[in-house]
Amino acid sequence: MSRAGSLLAATVLLACGAGARAGQMGREGSTFTALAGDSRSASLGSPAGGLIEGEAGMFANPAAIALEPALAFGFTQLVWPDAFYGETLAAQLPAGHGAALGLAAFAFLHDVVPLTSELLPEGTGADANLLHAAASVSGAQYLVESLAVGATLRVTHAQLGDDLREGLAADLGAVWVVAPDLRVGAAVRNLGMQVEPRRTRDPLPLSLDASVRYELADLAVPVRAYAGGRLPAYGPPSGGLAVEGGEIFGASLRCALEIREYGGLTWAFGLGAHRDLWRLDYALSPAGALGLAHRFGVTLRFGSANRDL
């Protein structure tokens, strides 16, 4: 077996080992660690989640990192209302023979938060420090010319005052390139186990994500259309449509509409610009009762696999 194949096999075995120990009380982690990711994937939402290629695939469908096996580094700053901040770091490395590896880290923090508020009505009244973090390793490889598979192994750390939760989770995914203008992707996300047991029920929910992408390459401005959604083990399913158009002088526009059962219609919007090795991205999306969340990202990508949009 090639070195790349051995690395991928090790990642898959680790991921499957974590998933095999899952139970109804498992998948302990942090709700906030689900906010990890880049600006482009945030602006396209769950309709495109199964097909976000490159280093961003580590936060959705790990098989998609094989679609752009270039050396890449990305940083995303998440800004929520009320001084909540999150930082995402991601690195992707080509491993040869149709394989790619990835490393990612995410931290979400706030100096002090009140344990009794609108969001935490059953709190104690005290203030507490908040820290949520995650780190992951991913591997993906083409099995045949049109089919790629991948796995991500992720550890999570969630701390709110004296309350500490740690978890181990895995994502397993596949991407089928049906034709040059048509792709299908799916991933089972957040298989895992609890390291430190708590009564919280599945705060980082197990889900099945699936997406279809069709590229309208014959238009004056290339357009990618996505359809897909998420089916969680607990909670309401969601799905919708997303569109990514560009490029005009290196700029692109993105938007998504998503319907969540019992939650109504939600949306996301984004802008992107790239030139040579670098790409800048911005995303705006609702953050529930907290208002709007902003994401600012920069990516450096080396090699010939720069995306067109």
N, C-alpha and C positions, 0 to 999 in steps of 0.2 A: 504494500500500500504506500502511496506517496506521502511525503511529509504533510502536505495540505490535507490529504484524506485522513491521516492519523489525528491531526489537530481537530478536524471536524467531528470525527468519531468520538474523541474524548469529550468534546463539548456536548454532543448528543447524549452520551452515556450519563454524564453528570446531570443534565437536564432531566432525563427520564428517571434517574434515581431520586431527584427531588420530587417529581410529580407522582411517583409511585406511592409516596407516603401521605398523599393528600387525603383529607377527610372533610366532613361537614364543618368541623371546627378549624380546619386548616386554612392555608393561604393567608396567614397572619402577616400583616405588613402595615401599610399606611395609606389612607385615602389620598393624602397629599402627594405621595410618590407617583400616583397615576398622572400627575401634572408634568412629569418629565417628558421631554421631547423638543423638537425644533419648531421654528415659526411656520415653516411650510406645511408640515403635517397638521399643525393646529388650525391653520386657515382652511384646510380641506376636510377636517373632521373625520368621523368614523366612516363616511361613504368611501373614502380613499385609504383608510387605515391599513388594509391588507396589501397595498401596492405602493407604499412610500419607499422609494428606492434609496440606495446609498446608506450613509451612516445613520440616517433617521430610522431605518428599518429595525434597529435595536430596540426601539420603543413601540413597535407595532408588530410587523411580521418579519422575523429574523431572516427568512429566506430571501427577502428583497434586497439585502445587502450584496448579494451575488450579482444583481442586475447592473451594478456600477462598481466593479472591483478595482477602484483606484485608491491611491493613498489620499486620505482626506481627514481634516480636523475641523470640528464645529463647536461653537460656543453660543448658547442662547440665554438671554436674561429675561426672566418672567417677572412682571410687575403687576401685583394685585392691588386693589384699594387697601387702605388702612395699613400701609407699610409692610405688606407681605412680599417677600422676594424669593425667587428660585433661580438657581444657576444649573445649567446642563452642559456637560462636557462630553464630547464623543470623538472617537478616533476610529478610522477604518483602514485596514491594511489588506492589500491583495496577497493571496497565499499561493497563487499559481494553480494550474489545472482546473480553472473554473471555480476556485474557492476564494472566500474572503473571510477575514476575522474582524471583530470589532470589540472595543472597550468603551464603556460609558460610565459616567458618574453624575449624580443629581443631588442637590441639597436645597431644602426649602426651610426657611427659618424666619423667626420674628423674635425680637429681643424679649419682650414680656407680653403675655396675653392674659386677659381676665378669664377665670374659670367659670364665671357666671355672666352670661350675656345673652343677646338674642339667639346667637348660634349655639351656645351651651347653657340652656336654661336650667339644667340640673347641676350646675357647678357648685363649688364650695365657697365661692366669694373671694378666694385668694388669687394672686397673680402667679404665673408660671412661665418659664422659658419653654420655647417650642423649637424642636429640631426634627426634621424628617429627612432621611437620606437614603440613597440606593446606589448600588454599584453592580455592573453587569458585564458579562463576557458573552460574545456571540460568535457563531460560526455558521457559514452557509456554503453550499456547493451545488453545482449543476450535476444532476444524476445522468441526464441525457441533454441533448442540445436545447430542448425547450422546457425542461422541468428542473427547478431548483428547490432544495429543501434547506431548512436551517433551524437552529435552536439557540435560545438565550437562557443563561442561568443568572439569576439576580438575587442579591441579598438586600434586605431592607432594614432600616432602623428608624423607629418612631418614638419620640420622647416628648411628653407634655408634662412638665413638672417632674414629679416622682414616678409617673406612669411610663413604663418602658415596654415597648413591643418590638420584637425582632422576628424576621421571617426569611424564608428561602422559597423562591418561586421560579418557575420555568415557563418559557413560551416555545411552542413548536409550530412551524409554519411551512407552507409550500407556495410556489408561484409557477403557473403554467403560462408560457408565452404561446398562445394559440396561433397568432399571426403577428407580423410586424406592428400592426395597429391595434391588436386586441390582446389583453392580458387578464388573467384571473388569479386572484390570490386569496388565501385563507390561513388563519392562525388560531390555535387554541392558546389562550393567554392566561397566565397566573395559576398554572398548576403549582401546587406547593404544599408547604408544611409550616406549622408554627414552631418557632424556637422557644419563645417565652409565652406560655398559654395565657390568654385573657378571654373574657366573656364576649368581647366584640365579635359579632357575627360577620365574617367574610368582608373585612373593610377594604380589601383589594380584590374585587370580585373576579372569580373565574368567568371567562367569556369565550364565545366563538365569534371571531371577526371575519368578515368576507367582503371582497370588493371585486368589481369588474371595471376595467378601464378601456375606453375606445378613443383612439387618437384620430382627429380629423386633420390629416396632414395636407389635404389638397386646398385648404382655405388660404386666403392671403395672409392671415395670421393663424399659426398652428394652434389648435385647441385640443385639450384632453378632457374628456367627460368621464366622470366616475359615478358609479352607483353601488351602494353597499350599506352595511350596518353592523350592529353588534347585538349578540344574543347572550346576555349574562345568565349565570346560574341563579343569581338572586337579583331581583330588581327588574325594572321595565326594559324591554327591548327598544332599540332605536335604529333608524335607518334614514337614508335620504340620497341627495344628489350633490355633486360638487363639480366645479368647472375650473380649469386652469388655462389661461390664454396668454400667449406671447409669441415671439418677443418683439417689442418695438423699441429700438435703440437700447437693447439689453434689458428691458423692463418687462415684467409679467404681472398679471392680475389674477387673483384667486378668490373664490367664494364658495360657500357651502350652505345648504339648507337641510336641516335634519329634524325629523319628527320623533319624539320620544313618547312612548305610551304613558298616559296620565300627566305628561309634562309639557305637551303642546309643541309648538314649532320653535326651533332655535336656529341660530345662524353663526357664521364665521366669515371673516374677510381678511385678505392678505395681499401684500405687495412684495415683489422681488426684483432684484437687479443683479446682473452678473457681468463680469468682464475678466477675460483671461483666467487667472487662477482663483479669484475671489468671488463670493456671492453674498449679498446682503438681503435679509428677509425681515418682514414685519407681519404680525398677525394681531387681529383684534377679535375677541370673542367674549360672550357673556360669562360672568362668574357667579351666576345665581343671585342670591340676595346681596352679594358684595359689590355688584356692579359689573364693570368691564375689566377684562384682563388683557394686558399688552405683552407681546413677546417681540424681542429684538434679537436677531441672530446674524452671525457672520461665519462663513465657511471658507476654508482654503482647500482646494482640490487639485491634486497634481496628477497629470496624465491626460489621456485622450478621452476619458469617459465623462466629461462634463455634460450635464443634461442640457437639453435645448430650451427648456422652460424654466 
